[in-house]
Amino acid sequence: MMKKTLLTLVAASALTATAQNPIKVNQVGYYVNESKVAVVEPTGKSSNFILKDHNGRKVWSGKAVRTLKSPFNNKVRQVVDFSTVTKPGTYTLTAGKNKQTINIAEHPYNEALKAAIKAFYLQRTGTDIEAKYAGAFARKAAHPDTRVLIHPSAASPKRPAGTVISSPKGWYDAGDYNKYIVNSGFTIGLMLQAYQLNKEHFEQIDTQIPESNNNVPDLLDEIMYNLEWMLTMQDPDDGGVYHKLTTPNFEAFVMPVDCKQDRYVVQKSTQAALDFAATMALAARIYKDYPQYQPFCKIAANAAQRAYAWAVRFPKNYYTQQDNNSKYDPDVNTGTYDDNDADDEFFWAATEMYLTTGEQGFLEQARAFAPKQFTLPTWGNVAGLGIFQWLNQELLQTKEAGKLKTCCMKKSLKTFCDEDIKALATSPFYSIFGNSASDFIWGSNSEKCAGRGIAQMYQYALTKDNTNRKAAITTIDHIFGRNATGYCYLTGFGTQRVMHPHQRISAADGIEEPLPGFLAGGANSGQQDAKNVPAYPSSSPDESYQDHEGSYASNEIAINWNAYLVALLGFLK
């Protein structure tokens, strides 16, 4: 069957962004046999709600199943449940004079998953983004990174400051044009671990990238483009890993080919070395099944060993941008990804190293750094990736399962998931996310929302309790539009869409549509960019969002945020 092209995908959902509709729904779609809930902000008394099919025939009507007041303001919402409708199709939900489109399908998220993976192709550096694969979003190659300078903070005897190295390929990290090892390692780790448990699902995803049709899943081919860059960030002399490849300052909102600043690799850091070691060790195991990547696997396994050994020698060599700027020129003022604790990185790296090498020493290291409590994985706390990997061993029933005790971790995961599920009873948007002001942080749609969904899917995989799967789906409902802002936060999708993400390419390419498939950060009560953008529409945490390219605090995109969405949708077949 002919696959949809990227342009077809965008055109199908490229509706003009509208004013907020008081009917909040998952604008991408609902599963045939899962719950289907809409949330309505009433303008008057409660009334009947009606669902009609594409021919205008009424297929359902009913009243709100409950009415709840927002925990953040005086707004009252009505929860409408039409789960009894199970026939696939396109419907219209009517509430008074307001209408909203409803899609019901056997596999409602397949196109969203394709787009979220394809977004990484659109973030590639150093290569033409071809019209054959990107349609109107094609662009000329930029940032080849074949002439990258050693920053004084990264200087070593064999690579003094000013030495020119080559560090091509990789993905732009976020809305900027730099490349960061810590976030790249986390991003790849999260997606590869999800791939381990959901191979059959990911193997069916055709994203139409240059490497498609090479008998390797597109997700793995896309990740390889960044892995090959990461290998160039290791000092061949001592095995240390540079923290990032960056310009001294963020570029203006111009296209990549118009960027003029020199690019540098900066200070080696413990966290970069350990995230690199974990990622390379994990990749060496996964890619060994594919003949064309077996040479890479040998290189990656050796690189992981050397990076881990460097981190053991320098266990507290943390990245310190401010201190570096006081000592060295030029100053560097781009993203820091700084972290003053490496225990979590040691745990994840030792875990992946043991599973790749079988060496007892790495198992002892993993045991020494193993946490007792479950935490959601983030780039700044990757302990969750270590926990997920040990759970993967149990779920896949490998010979390594049980080599590290996970009883406390699993108990903590269950408690975490149970507490979230309890919130559904009083959630005005019927979601395990968004019921506390602390949920609405920078990038809330990723860690706090999709991350919660991933945790629920791990609990579901362990217990087969469908309550957890249903809870996970509520996080997708939030991301795709059932939220206080009414936005579907995945670019290129929805009836109220994100049009102006904080992303330099989307802002500068002269195309009305933003690059599709990117997850916007979402509501952020911190509003850290408030002085640089128009006034936020509200001080309410769940409404602290604006679709403005200057809003880096609420509307940026990032590879790690997309990784959460890819991992979660990968679980939801």
N, C-alpha and C positions, 0 to 999 in steps of 0.2 A: 504494500500500500504506500502511495506517495506520502512522504513526510511533509508536514507544514514547514514552509520557510520562515525565517525570522520575520520577514516583512508581512507575511500572511498572519502570523501570530499577533504582531503589533496592530495590524489593521483591524483584526477581528475585535480587538478590545480597545482600540484607540478612540474612545468617545470623549467628547469635550467635557472637561471637568465642570461640574455643576455646583451650584450653591448647595449647602448642606441639606440633605434630606433627613427629616426627622425619623425615618424608618432606617434603622441601622442593621445591616445584614452582612453575611459573608458574600462579597460580591463576585468571588471566583466560583463558588459552588458548594453544594452540600452532597454528602454521600446518600445514596438511595436508602440504605438501611441504618443510618445513624441519625442522631437528633438534629432537628432543624428548628432553630430558634432565631427570632428577630427581636430587636429591642426598639420600642417606639417612645419618643418623647412627646407625650400628649399635649395638645393645645387646648384641650377642654376635658369634658368627662370621658370616661372609658366608653368605648363603643365596640361594635362588632368589627372584626377584621376579616377580609375576604381574599382568598387566593383563587386566581383564574388561570386557566391554561392558555396556550398561544392562540386558541380559537375563541377566547373570551368566555368559555364555559366555567362556571363556578365549580371548583373541586374541593373546596374546604372553606369553612367559616367558623369563627369562634371568638371568644373574649380573651383578654389577657389572663394568663395563669397566675400572675402576681404583679403587684405594683410596689416598686422600691424607690427609696430616696437615695440620692448620691451621698457617699460618705464625705464628699469634698465641697458640696454646695447644696443649694435648695432644689436642684432639678429632680423631677420625679420621672421614672421610666417604667414602662409597661413591658413585661416579658410575654412574647407571643410564641406559642409552641405549635408548629404544624407538622410534627414528625410523622403523623399518620399518612402523609402524602409520600408515596414511595415510587411513583412512576417517573422515570427519567424525562427531562424536558425543561423548557423555559416557561416560567410562570410570572404572573404579576401579583404582588401583594399590595392590597389597598387598605389604607387607614384614613378614613375621612376623605379629604381631597388629595392626599398624598399617595404616591405609588412608587413601588420599588421592584426591580427585576430580580427574580429568583431562579437560579440554575440548580438542577438536581441531576446527578450523573453517577454512573458506576465508579468512575475514576476521575473525580473532579479536579485533582491537583496535578495531573500529568504535564499539562502545558506549563503550569507555574514552575514545576521542578525543572523542566527543560530550560526555561528562561533563566532560572536562578543559577544553573550550571553554565549556561551560555554566557552569562554576564562576565565570567572569568575570562573568556576569550576576548570580550570587548575591553578588558583591562590589561591585555598583554602589552608589554613594552618591546621595542626593538624590532618590530615586524610590521609589515603591511597588514592592516585589518581589511580583508578583501570584500568587495561587494558580493562576491559569490556566497559568502558566509554571513555577511553583516548587512547586506542591502544598503539602505540609505546611510547607515552608520559607518560605512567604510572610511578609512583614513590612511594616510601615508605613515610609514614607519618613522618612529622618533625614539630618542633616548636609546641608541644602540648600546651604550655603556661599554664600548670597546676602548674608551679612554677615560678611566676613572682614577682619581688621585688618592693616594694615601694621605689622610689627614694627620696632622702631627699627633693627635691623640691615639692614632693607630700605628704609629711608626714602630719599627723593629729593626734590628741590625741589618737584616737582609732586605728589608723594605723600608727604607727611610722615608721621611715626609717628602711628598712630591713625586714619589715613584708612581709610574703609570701602570695600572693593571686593567685587565679586561673582565667585565662582570655582566655579560649580556643575559637576555631573556628575563623571565619573571613577570609578576603582575604589579601594576600600580596598586598601592596599598589601600587607598580610600579615595577621597575627593581630591587628593594631592597627587604629585608625580614621583614620590619616593618609594623605596622598597625597604621593608623592615623584616629582619630575621625572626624576631620574637613573634610577631603577629602572623607571619607566613607559616611558621612551625605550628602554631596553635590552629590556624585555619586548616592546614592539611591534616593534622592529627585528628581533628574533630570529624572531617569528612571521611578519611580512610577508616576510622573506627566504625562509622556508620555503614560504610561499604562492606566491611567484614561481615556484618550481620544481615545485610540486605543485598547481596551480590546479584541475585536474580532480577530484582527490581532495577538496580542501576544498569545492569547489562542491557536492558530494554530501552534505555534512554538514548535517543539519537539527537544530538545537539547540532549536527552539521558544522563541524569544525574541520580544518585541513586534515587532521589525523583520522577522521571517521573512516570506517570500512577497513581498518587495519587489524581486525580481530582482537581488539583491545577495547574495553568499555570507554566511552568518551570521557567519563569522569576521570579515569586514570590517565588518559592521554593529556587532558587539560592540566591535571595536577603535575604531571611530568614537566610541563613547560616551566613551572615555578621551581620544582626540585632541581632542575639543571642549573638554574640561577643560584640557588642556595649553595650548591657545591662550590661555586666560584668565590663564595664569601668566606671560605676557610683559608687561613694562612698556611701555605704548603710547608712552611718551615717548622712551626710549632704546634699546628693543629687547632689553634684558637680561631674563633669565629667573630668577624666584625658585626657590630650591633646593627648597623643599617647602612644603606647606600642612599645618599641624600645630597641635595643642594644646600648651601648654607641657609637660605631662606626659602619659604614657600614661594612657588611661582605665582604670577598673576593668573587671572582667569583667562588664559589663552590656550590655544591648541598645543599639543605636545611638540609639534614641529617648530613652534615659535618660541620655545624655551631656550634661553641663552646661558644660564648659569653653569659653572663648573660643577661636577658631581664628585663626591668623596665617599670613601668608606671610612667610618669612624671607629673609635675605641672597641676593642674586643671585650665582650662581657661574659660573665658566668651564665647568665640566663640565655644569651644567644647560643652559647656552646651547648648547653643542655637541651634546649628546644631543638637545635639542629641535630644533636645526637639521637634524641627520641624520634624525630621525624624520619631521619635517614634509616634508622634501625627498623622502624615500622614499614617504611617503603621497601626496604630490602626483602622483607618477608612477602609482601603482597605482590610485588612485580616479578618475582622469580618464576611465576607461572607463565610468563610471556617471553618467548625466546628472544624477541628483539630488545627486551629490557634486561636480560640477564647480565650483560657486561656492566650496566649501571648498578645492578644489585651488589656486585662485588666491590665496586668503587664506593657505593653508599655505606656498606657495612664497615669497610675500613675507615672511611671518613668519620663515621659515628664513634668508632673506638678511639680515634685520635682526639675528637672533640671532647668526649667524656673524660679522657685522661687529662686534658688541659684544664677542664673544670675542677677536677680533683686537686690539681696543683694550685688553682686560683679559685677557691670556693666562694670568695666574697668580692670578686672583681665586678662590682655593679656599675652599670652605666650611669655616669654623673655629668649630665650636659652642662649644668651651671658651673661646676668646678672646671670642666674642660674649657669653657669659654673664658674663665679667669686666667687660664694658662696658655691657651693656644689660639692662633689665628688660622683661618677665619672662624668667627663665632658661628655656631650652628644653632638655629632657632626653629627646627622642625620637630615633628612628633618624637616624644622621648621614649615611650614604652619602658619607663624606668620602674624598678622593683627592688626593694631592699630585703628580700628574703628569697632564698633559692632552695629551701627544703622541698617545696612542691615540685620544682623542676627536677631535682635529684630523684624524687620518687617516680615521676613519669619516665624520665630518661632511663633509670635503672630497670624499671619494669620492661620497657621496650627492648633494652639491651639484653636482658636475660632471655626474653622470649625469642630473640634472634640468635643469640650465641649459645644459650644453654649453660653459660658459665655461672657457677655457684656464687661467685663474688658479687655479681650483679643482683642476684636474688637476695643476698644478705643486705645489700644496700637498699633494695626496695623495701625489705622488711623494716630496716632501721628508720626509713623516712615515711613509712605508711601512716596516713591519718586514720583516726578512729571514726571521724564524722564525715558524712557525705557533704560535699559542697558542689554547687554548680560550677562546671569548668569555665574559666575565663582566661584570657591571655595573661592576666596578672596572677592567676592562681590555677595552675594546670593540674593540681592534685586530682580533680575530677576526671581528667583524661586517664590518669593512672588507675583510678577506681573503675572507670568504664572498661579499660582494657582487661582487668582481672575478671570483671563480670563477663566480658566477651569470651574468655577462656571457658567459663562455666557453661555459658549458653551454647558454645560451639563444641563443648565436651572434648576439649583438647587434653593431651597428656599433661599439660602444665596446670590444668584446673586444680585448685586446692593447694597449690604450692605456697600461696600466701593466703592467710585467713581473711575472709571477707565478711564474716558474720556480723561484726559491728558496723561495717560499711553498709551492708544490706539492711540491717535494722534501721540505721539512720536514714537511708534512702526511703524506706517505707514510711517512716515518721514524717519525713519531708513531704512526700506525695500525699499522705493522708491529711496533713494539715491544709495543703492546698485544696484538696477536694472538699473539705469542710466549708471552705469559703464560697462554694457554689450556691449554697442555700441563701446567702444574703448578697450575692453579687448582682449589681444592677445591670451588668452586661453579660451575665451568665458565662463567666470565664474564671479560671483559676488564677489568671493574671489581672492586675489592675485594681485590686481591692484595698491597697495600702499606698499611701503617698510615697513610700520608699521604693515602690515598684518603678516609679517614673524617673529613671536616671538617664544619663547620656547613653544612647543606644539601647533604650529600654526594650525595643522590639526583639533584640537579639538575646542577650543573656537572661534577662528577667522573664521574657515571654517565651520565645522559642526554646530557650534553655530549659525552662520548666516543662515544656512539652516533651523534650527529649528525655528528661528524667522520668516522666510518667510512662514513656514508651519502654524504657529499661525495666521499670517495675512491671509493666504489662508482659514483657518478654519473660520475666522471672516467674510470674504468677498466673498468667493468662486471665487475669481479672479484667474484664472488659470495662470496668469502671475507670481504670487508668487510661485506656485508649480513648474513651470518651472525654476524659479530662484533657488529654493532649490535644484533641481536636478543638477544644474551646480556645486554645492559644492561637491556632490557625484562624479561627473565626475572628479573633481580635485583629490579627495582622491584616486580614483581608477585608476589614471594614466594619465589623460589629464592635465599635469602640466609640468613645465620646466625641472624637473629631469627625467620624464618618468616612475617613480616608481609607482606601485600600492602599497599604503601604508598599506594595510591590510595583515598581514602575512598569508601565505598559499594561496594567490590569485594572479592572474595576470601572464602575460608573462615576465614582468620585476619586480621581486619580492624582498621584503625585506628579506634578509637571515640572517642578523647579528644584531638583535635588542639589545639595551642596556638592557638586562634582564639576571639575573644571571642563571636562570634555563636553558634557551636556550643556553647559552654559555658553561654550564658545563655538560650537560646531555649526551654528546657524540653522539648526533643525528645531522645529517647534517641540517635537516629542523628545523626552529625555531618553538616554540609552535604556533599553528595557531589561527587566530581570533583576533589578537592584532593590534591596530592602532598605528603606529609609529608616533612620534611627528611631523616630517616634517621639511621643510626648516626653518632655524632660522638665521636671519642676525646677531644676537649677537655672534654666534660662540664661546660661553663661554668656550668650551672645546678644543679650537684650539691648546693649548700647549700640550695636552695629546693624540692627535690623529694625523693621517696623515693629510697632508694639504688638506683643503677643495678644491673641484674642481673649485670653483669660489667664488669671492667676491660678486657676484650679489645676492641680497636677495632671489630671488626665486630659486636659485641654491645652496643655502647654506645648503646642506644636504649631508651626506655620510652614506652608509650602513656599519657601523663599530660598533662593540659591545662596543667600548670605547666612542662612541659619545653620551654621555648623553644629550647634548644640542639639537641634531637633531634626535636621533634614539632610545630614550627611549620609553617605554610603560607605561601606568598608568591606573588605574581603572576609573578615571574620564574622561580620553580621550576616553576610550571605551564606557562610558556612553553616551557621546555626539552622537557617531555613532549609538548606540542601539536606542536612542531616535529618531534620525532623520530617520533611516530606519523603525522604528515602524510607523512613519507617512506616509511613502511612501509604500502603499499597492500594 
